Amino acid sequence: MFKRIIRFFEELKMFNVSFKVFEMDIIPEDSDLPAGAVVFADKNLVIQTGKGKAVIKELQLQGKKRMNAEDFLRGNKFEKG
């Protein structure tokens, strides 16, 4: 499932930035969106996977401190879909 989530970070990959996901929840919910699509990115970072949605709660970008998703989204904007 993590491999599908990585698609979301294609924009970061262009800049050779790696990241780690420390905490997330999985919501088993079907959708017509492709895996890796951003479902919601306001206060929560929700990404469509092949078999549900991943709610990323805490992550760390290369060279940065661990941060919760809300802090990450304050400095990084992504379009839904």
C-alpha positions in Angstrom: 0.0 0.0 0.0 2.9 2.4 0.7 4.0 2.1 -3.0 0.7 3.5 -4.0 0.9 6.4 -1.6 4.3 7.4 -3.0 2.6 8.4 -6.2 1.2 11.4 -4.3 4.7 12.6 -3.8 5.7 12.8 -7.5 6.1 16.6 -7.2 8.7 16.1 -4.4 10.5 13.4 -6.4 11.3 16.0 -9.1 13.4 17.8 -6.5 15.1 14.6 -5.3 13.4 14.9 -1.9 12.7 11.7 0.1 10.3 11.4 3.0 9.2 9.0 5.7 5.6 8.4 6.9 5.5 7.8 10.6 1.8 7.7 11.4 -1.2 7.0 9.2 -4.6 5.4 9.2 -6.2 3.4 6.5 -9.9 3.9 5.7 -11.3 0.9 3.7 -13.5 2.8 1.3 -14.0 2.4 -2.4 -13.6 5.2 -4.8 -13.3 5.8 -8.6 -10.2 7.9 -8.1 -6.8 6.4 -9.2 -4.3 5.2 -6.6 -2.1 8.1 -5.5 -4.8 10.8 -6.1 -5.2 13.4 -3.4 -8.6 13.1 -1.9 -8.4 15.8 0.7 -5.6 18.2 1.6 -6.8 20.9 4.0 -6.1 19.9 7.6 -5.8 16.2 6.8 -3.7 14.6 4.1 -5.8 11.9 2.5 -4.6 9.9 -0.4 -6.4 7.3 -2.4 -4.8 3.9 -2.4 -5.8 0.8 -4.4 -8.0 -0.5 -1.6 -9.1 2.5 0.4 -7.7 5.8 1.6 -4.6 6.6 3.6 -4.8 9.4 6.1 -1.3 10.5 6.7 -0.9 12.1 10.2 2.8 12.5 10.6 5.7 12.6 8.1 9.3 13.8 7.7 10.8 15.3 4.6 14.5 14.8 3.9 16.6 17.1 6.1 13.6 18.3 8.0 12.0 17.6 11.4 9.1 15.3 11.8 5.8 17.2 11.5 2.1 16.5 11.5 0.2 16.7 8.3 -1.5 20.0 9.1 1.9 21.7 9.5 3.2 20.0 6.3 0.1 21.3 4.4 0.6 24.9 5.6 3.8 25.0 3.5 2.9 22.6 0.7 -0.2 23.0 -1.4 -1.5 20.1 -3.5 -4.5 20.0 -5.8 -7.2 17.4 -5.3 -7.4 14.6 -7.8 
